[in-house]
Amino acid sequence: MPEPTGRFPRMIAALHHHNFRLFWFGQMISLVGTWMQNVARGWLVLQMTNSPFLLGLVSMLGTLPVLFVAPFGGALADNLNKRTVVIATQITAMALAFALATLVLTKQVQYWHIVVLASILGVTMAIDAPTRQSFTVEMVGKKDLLNAIALNSSIFNLARILGPALAGLIISAIGIVLCFYLNGISYLAVIAGLLMLRGNFSPVKKKHTHVVRDIKDGFSHARRDKNIMALITLVALSSIFIMPYAMLMPVFARDILRVGAKGLGMLLASAGVGALVGALTLAFFSDYRKKGRFVIAGTTTLIVATLSFSFSGNYHVSLMLLLFIGWGMVMQNAAINSLLQTITPDHLRGRIMSLYVLFFMGMMPFGSLQAGFIADHLGAQMALRIGGIIVAFVTLFLFIKNKDLINLGGLSH
């Protein structure tokens, strides 16, 4: 295809690549199924246990493996055919979805079943995430990489709108089990897309290196670079203290706003709408140099909206505030993702991005655990208030200590 020109064509530049286009559309369908399962699983756990803590425990076990498995996932990505690895992770996730659906359908499901299946899925996704990150550049090249990141974020958040809304309707009208079966079927779309990709995705031959030493070198570089340290700290803070809002949403829907399963789907979908707008905003302005301003705008919005939501007892006000939470979350994290990739030297980019994955996904288990614990003892609203206040004070300290962050941008040389 000809080189895209103009603001809107450049906004979807990555879709001009045949392979990325196939992968992107397959992912869109699969992610809708994933969000349907997330909502249904949370509702199921809350019905079975009536415990925000046990709800948080399942969420924690779904992401905890990232801390231990992600580095090995990165090694697999460097040494195996990336398409083959991603196909294998998708098939595994599909099998787990069908297993959970069958347990629910036959009324055999117990809490420990959900814990085990969530843990296995967590290991699978810990391998999938770094492979997927490094696979994108093979589909679009370096020039359109940042645009591809924004478009991937767009479909992720479009799925956050459609998935929870559909799940709420299905749970109310038919039951939880259909959500799990539809999720299993949805994986066929991304698997088909991967099988239709053109090209040779075999790994580039490299001389043998010491994996542990390479990982240490990446940590050392991040520790020496104050900008990288500040950006990764912001990612970790949001993952621990803000992201648990989604895990606690069944509690807000049932006990605080009293809107049931359908309302739960709309609450999560509202956050998805805001996140989609945030992703499209970044795609539209992807050539703006001072991306640090996106970080501070997203972080500030996220803090204010989260604290405001924690005080809201009105369903419609909460829906509006969740729009801003979603917008702020994507603005912050997608901008940080872009900045880390552009300010890091080429030979260290993979290792620094593995840190991003570790602190973005790997801190979520601790966030789910602490929020569930506080919610059990002080209530879900207080859990969000405490988290928002902590993020506000640490963010203020980081930007006072490093004033260059707000104007950070440009490319590495």
C-alpha positions, -999 to +999 in steps of 0.1 A: +000+000+000+012+036-005+027+055+024-002+070+045-003+108+045-024+132+065-034+131+101-062+105+100-043+080+076-012+082+099-035+075+128-041+040+114-007+036+097+000+002+113-031-013+096-015-008+062+006-039+071-011-071+060+002-092+089-007-067+116-042-062+101-049-099+104-036-102+139-054-070+150-089-081+138-084-116+153-073-100+186-104-078+186-127-108+187-106-127+212-103-099+236-141-094+237-144-130+249-116-125+274-134-095+290-167-115+291-149-142+310-133-117+334-167-103+343-184-137+346-156-151+367-157-122+391-195-125+395-192-163+400-165-160+427-185-133+445-217-154+444-198-185+457-177-169+485-193-134+492-157-123+499-139-094+483-106-109+496-112-142+478-122-123+447-089-104+449-070-137+455-082-151+422-072-119+404-038-120+421-031-156+411-040-147+375-012-123+373+014-134+399+032-157+375+044-127+355+069-119+383+086-153+378+077-165+343+080-134+321+118-134+319+116-170+306+089-159+283+112-133+269+139-160+264+114-182+245+105-153+223+142-147+214+149-184+207+117-198+191+093-188+163+072-161+180+041-169+160+043-206+171+047-195+208+016-172+206-005-199+189+005-223+217-005-198+244-039-191+226-047-228+223-039-233+260-061-203+271-089-217+249-087-251+266-088-235+301-119-215+291-137-246+279-127-264+311-142-237+333-173-236+312-178-273+315-173-273+353-199-245+357-224-262+333-222-295+352-225-277+385-192-293+397-173-260+400-156-252+433-135-223+444-103-242+442-111-251+405-112-214+397-080-208+416-061-235+397-074-225+363-066-188+370-031-198+380-025-218+349-039-190+327-015-166+345+015-187+336+003-189+300-002-151+298+032-145+314+048-163+284+024-147+259+029-110+270+067-105+263+064-126+231+035-105+219+054-072+227+084-083+207+063-098+179+046-065+170+078-050+155+082-080+132+047-072+118+050-035+113+087-025+116+101+002+138+086+032+120+050+022+128+057+005+161+043+033+183+012+036+161+007-002+165+010+001+203-018+027+203-040+006+179-035-025+201-045-004+231-076+007+211-089-028+205-081-038+240-103-010+253-130-015+227-132-050+240-135-035+275-166-018+263-182-047+244-171-076+266-185-064+300-217-051+284-224-084+267-214-103+298-239-084+319-267-090+294-259-127+290-255-133+328-289-116+334-308-133+306-291-167+302-265-174+328-227-173+335-218-205+317-224-190+282-198-163+288-171-190+294-180-210+263-181-179+241-147-169+253-133-203+244-148-200+209-134-164+205-098-177+206-104-193+172-104-159+156-069-149+167-055-184+160-069-183+125-053-148+120-019-160+132-020-190+108-027-167+079+003-144+085+029-142+057+066-144+062+093-163+081+092-157+119+121-179+128+144-163+154+175-144+143+206-165+151+226-150+179+257-161+197+251-176+231+248-151+259+243-156+297+206-149+304+210-140+340+238-115+332+217-099+304+188-095+329+211-079+354+224-055+328+189-044+320+182-037+357+214-018+360+206+005+331+171+012+345+185+019+379+210+044+365+185+063+343+163+085+365+137+089+338+132+052+333+131+047+371+104+074+375+083+060+346+085+025+359+076+037+394+045+053+381+035+021+363+040+001+395+020+026+416-010+025+393-009-013+391-008-017+429-031+011+441-054+021+411-059-009+389-077-029+417-108-007+410-118-032+382-114-062+406-136-044+432-163-034+406-186-064+415-187-051+451-195-016+439-222-029+416-239-052+441-234-035+475-228+002+469-246+012+437-270-018+438-273-022+400-267-060+397-249-079+369-262-057+341-250-026+359-217-042+365-212-047+328-221-011+321-197+002+348-168-017+333-178-008+298-178+029+308-142+026+318-136+009+285-151+038+266-128+063+283-098+040+277-107+037+240-109+075+237-075+078+255-059+052+231-073+070+200-061+104+214-025+090+216-028+075+181-039+108+168-011+127+184+015+099+182+040+123+165+038+149+194+073+150+209+067+160+245+049+128+255+058+134+292+028+158+292+005+129+283+019+110+313+012+138+338-022+145+322-032+109+324-018+104+360-036+135+373-069+126+357-066+090+370-060+101+406-088+127+407-113+105+390-105+075+413-108+095+445-141+110+432-155+076+423-147+063+458-171+089+472-199+084+447-230+066+456-249+075+424-248+051+394-248+077+367-222+099+383-201+067+388-204+059+351-191+093+342-162+091+366-152+057+352-149+073+317-122+095+332-105+066+350-103+047+318-090+077+298-064+085+324-052+049+328-045+045+290-030+080+286-006+072+314+004+037+305+005+039+267+025+071+269+049+055+293+052+024+271+060+047+241+085+068+261+104+037+274+108+024+239+120+057+225+145+068+253+160+034+257+191+023+235+182-002+209+203-030+224+185-027+257+149-021+245+137-057+251+150-059+286+136-025+296+102-035+281+103-067+301+106-045+332+075-026+320+056-059+317+069-070+351+058-038+369+026-033+350+013-068+352+034-083+379+024-057+405-013-063+399-014-094+422-002-073+451-027-046+442-056-071+441-045-086+474-041-053+493-073-039+479-093-070+488-079-071+523-087-034+529-121-038+513-129-068+536-120-047+567-128-011+558-149-013+526-143-011+489-146+027+489-119+031+515-096+008+496-097+031+465-093+063+487-062+050+504-047+039+471-055+072+453-039+092+481-007+072+481-004+075+443-010+113+445+017+119+470+043+097+454+036+112+419+039+147+432+073+138+448+085+122+415+076+152+394+091+177+419+123+157+420+125+153+383+110+183+365+123+172+331+097+144+331+069+166+319+087+176+287+102+141+281+100+129+245+119+124+213+138+094+201+169+076+213+200+080+192 
